[in-house]
Amino acid sequence: MNKIALGIVAVAGIAGAAFAQATRPLSATYEFRLVPQGAASGLVSGGDSTLTSVTFVLQARATTANNTTNYGIHRLSTGAVAATNATLARASSNAATNFGRFRGPGLINNFAAVAAGAGSNSATGNAAGADATSNVNGRISADGRSIGQIDAWRGAQTASSNSDGDPIANPFVATLVTDGSASVWANLYSFTASADNGAGSVTVSASGFVNIAAFFADVGGNWTSDLLAAPTQVSTTFSWIIPTPGAAALLGLGGLVAGRRRR
C-alpha cells in the first residue's frame, strides 16, 4: 500500500515538474482564416461556384516558441466582418440559440459570444435581422454589409492546485502545446454571405484582435488564465466568382462538345 502511495506521489511530482519546465511565452504568431461550410466546403478563395449563399466559420490558431506554454486562442475582440456584393447574417451553430458563434467537432467548442448588453447569447439578443442600434454581440449594419462588435472568448477558467497552491492541471479544453507547434484551430464566429442578384463575385473580409492563454496568474488566491500582455491585430479575406448564366451554359456546352469528340 505504501509503495502504491509513493508511486502516486512520484507520478504527481513528475507531472508537476513537466508542467513547470515550460515558460510563459513573450509573444505569439497567429493564423486567421475563413472556412466555407456545408455545400461550399470545397470552395477555395478565388474559385468559381454557382452558390450564391455561403456560410463561413472564422477560425484562428497560435504558435509560440519551443519550450513555452501555449493554451491556444483565448479571445477574439473587436471583431468585424464586411462583404462586397453581398449581405451578411449571423449563422446558427449546433443549437437554435447559438447565433453568432460556432461549435465544431475536434476543435475548441466552448467559446461564448459576449457583449456589454444582456441576452447576447440568446436568439432574441442575437436575432438574425438588421441590428444597427441594439448593443449585442455581432451587430449587423443597417444595410447588411457588415457585422461588428464580435467578441468570442473562452472565459475565466481556474486551474486546480496542490497543497502549496501551485497549478497542477490544465483547466482549458485546448491541449497544452510546448514544442513550438501550432495550437488547434479555434472556431470563433459563424456567418452567412448572400450574393446580390446578378453579382459576378463576392468578397468577404474579417478582422479583429486575438490573444492566447499563455500561462496561469494568481488572481485573488486563484490560478486563472493569463493572457499575453497585448492582443495582436489580424485580418483575412475570402472571395469567390459566380459564373453568369451565359458563361455557365457555355461551360456546359464546351463539356458536351469535348465529350462528343472523345467518342
N, C-alpha and C positions, 0 to 999 in steps of 0.2 A: 504493500500500500504506500509506504514511504517512497519507494522507487518511482511509483506512478506519479505521486505528488511532485517529486523532484523533477521528473520528466516534463510535467506540465509547466513548472516554473522555468525550466530551461528553455522550452519552446517559446514561452511568453517573452523571455529575455532576448532570444534570437529575433523574434518578431519586432520587439521594441527597438533593438539595435539596428535592424534593417530599416525601420521607419526613420530612425534618427540620422542615418548615413546621408541621405539626400538633403540638399539645402534648398532654401527658398530662392526661386529664380528672380533675377533683376529685370528681366524683360522677356517678351514672347513675340513670336511671329504668328500671324493669323491667315487662315484661308476662309474665303467668304464666297458662297455660290448660291445660285437659284437653280433648283432641280424640278423639271416638269414631272407631273404625277399622272397616274391613270393612263388613259389612251395616248397621252403625249409623252409617256415616259422615255421613249426612244429618241425624242427630238433633241437636237443639239443646237447650240446658239449659232445663228446664221443659216440654219437649214430651212427646207421647204416643208410646209404642212398645210393641208386643206382645213385643218381645225381652226375655227375662229374663236374658240374659248379654251384657254389653257390654265390649269391650276398649278401653282408653284408652291414649293416649300423652300424657305430661306434657311440655309444651314451655315454653320461656322465650325472651325476646329482650330486648335492652338498647338504650337510646338515651342518647347523651351530647351535650354542647353542640357546636355548629358549630366546626369547626377544631380538634377534639380527636380523639385516636385511640381507636377502639373496635373491638376484635377479636372482639366478641361474647361470649356466655356461656362462661365458662371452667369454672365448677363449681356444682353443687348439693350442699349439705352439710346434714346433719341433716334429711334429707327424711323426710316421713311421709305416709301416705295412710290415710284412715279411711272407713268406709262405714256407712250406716244402712239396715237391712232387706236387707243383702246380705253375702256373704262374698267375700274377696279372694284372688287368686292371682297370682303373677308370670306375665307373658305372655312367650312366646318372641318373639325378633325374627327376623332372616333366617338365623340359624344355630342349630342344635339346642342348642348350649352357651351361647348368649347370653341366659340367663334374667335378668330384671331390668333389661334395657336394650333400647333400640330403635334401629334404624337405618332411615333413610328417604331415598329419592332426593331430591336437591335441597336437603337440609338437612345440618347438621353430622352426620357419621356416625362420628366417632372418639372418642366418649365411652366411657369404661370404667367398669364397676362396681367400686368399690374398697372395701375394709374392712380392719380390723385382722387378721382371720383369713385363713389361706391358702385358696386354691381358691374365692375369691368369684366368679370368672368361669366356673366350671365347672358342668355340670349337677348334679354332686354338691353343690358348695358352695352353689348357689342352687336346691336342689331345690324343687319346687312345693308340697310338703306343709307342714303346720304346722311352724314353726321357732322355737319360743319360747325356746330355750336356746342354740343354736349361734351363734357370732359371724360371721355372714355378711352381705353386703350385701342389704338388703331383708328384714329379719327379720319374719316373719309371726307375729302373736299366736296364742295357743293357740286362741282362738275364731274366728280367721279374719276378724275385723272390722277389723283394722288392719295396716299394713305400716310398719315403722320402720327406722331406720338406713340410709336410702337415701343413697348418695354417688356422684354421677356427675361425672367431671371429664375434662378434655381432656388432662391430663398435662403434664409439664415439656417444653417444646419450645425448641430453641435456634435463634436466627437466625444466618444466615451473616453474616460481617463482612468489611469491606475491610482494606487494609493498615494503616489507622490504628486498627483494632479497633472501628469503628462499625458498627452493624447496617445492612445494605443490602437485606434481604429479609424478607418476611412469612412466618414459619415455620408459620402456622396454616392450617387448612383454611378457616376463615371469611374472607370478604372484608373487608379493612380498610375501615371506614366513618369518614369525616372530615367529612361535610357536615351532621351533626346528624340524619340519618335513622336509623331503627331497624336493628339488625343482623338477620341471618337468624334464623328460628326454630330453636332447637336442641332436638332430641329428647333427653330426659333419662331417662325411665323408662317402662316399659310394664307394664300390669297388667290383669286381668280382674275385673269385678264381677259376681257371680251372685246374682240376687234370691232372697230366701227364698220358699218356697212360699206362694202366696196374697198376697204383698206387693203393695200397690197403688201403691207408689212407692219409688224408691231415690235416695239422696243420697250422693255421693262428694265428699270434700274432700281437698285436698292442701296441704301447706305445706313450708317449708324456707328455707334461706338461699342466695341466689345471688350470684355475683360475676362480673366480666368481666375479660378480659385487656386491661388498659388501655394498657400500654406495654412496653418492654424494660428490664430491670435487669441490671447487670453483677454476676454472682454467680460468684466464684472465677475471674474471667477469661472467663467465658462469658456471652453475652447471652441471658437467659431471660425467660419471660413474667413480667410484673409486674402483680399484681392491684391493684384498689383497696384502700385501707387497711382498709376494713371491709365485709363482705358485708351484703346487705340481706335482711330477712325478707319473704317473700312468701307468699300463700295464694290459693286459688281453690276454687270449688265447682261441681259439676255435678249436676243431678237430672233424673230422667225419671219419668213417670207410666205405670203399666202398667194398661190398662183391664181390668176384671174380665170373665170370660166373658159374663156377662149384659149388661154395658154394651157389649161388642164386638158381641154379637148384635143389640142394639137399634140400634147404629150401622149395622150391615149392613142391618137391616130398614128403617131410615129411608131409606137409599140406594135400596133396592129400590122403596119406595113413591114416592119422588121420581122415579125413572126411569119408573114407570108413568104418573104424572101428566103427564110431558112427552110421552108417546106420545098 
